[in-house]
Amino acid sequence: MGRWKRQWTVLKIRDIFITGLFVFIPIAITVWLVIWLLTFVNSLILPYIRYIIPIPNIPGVGILLTLILIFITGLIAQNYFGKKIIDYWDSIINRIPLVRSIYHSIKQMMENLFNSKGKFSKTVLVDFPRKGMLSIGFVANEVELDGEEYYLVYVPTAPNPTSGYTLFVKKSETIHTDLSVEEATRIILSGGLVTKDSVRFLLKDGEKSRASSDK
């Protein structure tokens, strides 16, 4: 009887520990990410602002100032004079070869990812970096190569979707999914930690997708 009681106690302790693990890990990672974000933003913007205004070292003041700065930038960019300033800034950037490429690539990527009118309207899976491994891709365009129809697919890297690879992929070799661009972006930004429990393959133009036809 004592032996069974000891075994039950051990199992009970194990269950309690596992429960605590499942509760503790998400909390710890969330707190760590928030602290890292606050520290990163503080060190990113505060040293420059302190050249103008003496600001005390208060946790979170950097991210608050960043949000205010982004909001003010948005207000300026939406009026006539703000657009003229942006156009002037773009004309300066266009004269610097390397900086021009980086700036316009990031700008276009941000517009495509966060603007509902962007070109990224479909999320697909493609064989990358090798056959048998699937990567999330966004359809940027359609093109015909040597008589065959291809997608221009942008495959972003995690957790920074502003860098990635542009691939020519045959339409017949892409897997269409029920993931929206926003859902796919969340998966990439979180490194796969935030995702749907189930992803469905979809039919395209009345034809079965490659994955569906393999079943």
N, C-alpha and C positions, 0 to 999 in steps of 0.2 A: 504493500500500500504506500509505504514511504517512497519507494522508487518511482511509482506513477506520479506521486505528488511533486517530486523533484523535477521530473520530466515536464509536467504541466507548468511548473513555475518557470522553467527554462524557456518553454514555448511562449509563455505569457510575456516574459521579459523581452524575448526576441520580437514579438509582435508590437510591443510598446516602443521598442527602439526603432523598428522599421517605420511605424506611424510617425514618430518624431522626426525621422530622417526625411520623410516625404513632406512634412510641414516646414522643417527647418531650412532645407536646401533652397526652395524657392524664395523664402524670406531673405536668407543670407545673400543669395545672388542678386536679388532686387536691391537690397541695401547697398551692396558693393557697387553695382552699376550706377546707382544714383549718386553715391559719394564720388565715384570716378568721374561721372559726367560733370558734377559741380566743380570738382578740382580742375578738370580739363578746361572747362569754359572760363573759370576764374583766371587760370594762368594764360588763357588765350587772349582775353580782352582787357583784363584789369591793368596789366603793366602799362598798356598804351594810354588808357583813360586816365591813369594816375599822373601822367605827364601834364594833363590839363586840370583835372579836379582831384584833390586829395580825398580818396575814398578809403574808409576803414576796411580791414580784412574780415568781413563778415561772411560766413558760409552762405552761398546761394545768391550773393549780391551780383556776382558775375553773370550768372544765367538770367537774372532779372534784367540787368542792363542789356544783355544780348537780345532778349525778347523785345525790349523797348526799342532798341536800335533797329531790329528787323521790322517792327511795326512802323517806325518813322520812315525807314527806307521804302516800305510799301506805299505809304502815304505820298511820299515825294514822287515815286515812280508812276503814280496814277494821274498826275496832273501834267499840263502841257510843258512847263518849265523843267519838271523832273525828267520827262522823256527826252528833252533836248540835252540835258546833262548826261543821261545814259548814252545817247547817240554820240556825244562828244567823247565820252569815256571809251566807247567801242571803237571810235576812229583812232584813238591813241593806241589801244591794244592791238589793232589791226596792223600797226607799223612795227610790232615786235614779233618776229617770226615764231619762236618757240612758245612764248607766252600766249600769243594769239591762238595757237592750236589747242593748248591746255584750256584756256578760258572759254573758247567757243564749244569745245567738247563737253565740258562740265555744264555750261549754260544750257546746251541742247538736251543733255541728259536730264537735268532738273526739270526742264519744261515737259519732256516726255513722261517722266515718272509722276509728276505732281499736277500736271495740267490735264483736265478732263478732255481737252481738245487735242492732246498730244497724239502722236502716231501709234504709240503702243496700245493696240486695242485687243490683242490676243495673247494668251499665255500658252506656250507649247513646251513639250519635252523633246529634247534632241539627244542623240548619242554623242556625248562629249564628257571628258577628253578622249574617250575611246569607246568602241562598240561594246554594249552591255552595261555602260554607266550612263544614267540619264541626268541631264542638267536642265534647270529651268531657263527658258528663253522667251524673249518678247519679239513678236513679229513686227519688224520696222517697215518692211516694204516687200513688194513682189516683183520678180524680174524673170525674164526668159533667157536661159543660157543654152546655146546650141540646140534650140528647138524644145527644150524641156523647161517646165515651170519650177521655179525655186522661190523660197522665202529668204529674205535677208533677216536673219535672226540675231538679236543681240543677247548674248549670254553674260549676265552680270556676275561679278565676284562678290563673295560674302566676307565681311558684313558691309562692304562699301560698294553699292550698286553703280556708282559713277565710273567705275573702271570695269572692263570686261572684254569680251571678244565679239566681233561681228562675223557671222558665219553664213555662207551660202549653203542652204539645206534644201534638198528636193522636197517638194510638197508632200510626196508620198511617204517620206521618211520622217515626217514630224508627227508627234502625238498631240492631238488637241485635248485639253483638259477643261474641267469646270472651274479651275482656279481663275479668279479675276486678277487683273494687274495689281490691284491693291493687296490682295491676299498673297500673291507671289512675292511682292516687295517686302511684306512683313516677314515672310519665311527667310528671305535673303538677309534682311537687316538683323534678324535674330540668330542667324547662323543655323537655322533649322529648329530652334527651340520652340518657336511659335508656328504651329501648322495645323491644318485640318486633320481630323481623325481619318478621313477617307477622301481620296481624290478620284473622280470618275473620268474615264476616257470618253470623249465625245465623237460624234460622227461629223464629218465635214463634207458639205456640198452633196449630201445624199450618198456618199461613199463611206465605207468603213475605214476608220483610221488604221494605221499599221498595227497598233497594239490590239485593236478589236479583232482584226482579221487573223491574228496569231492564235486567238483562243479557239 
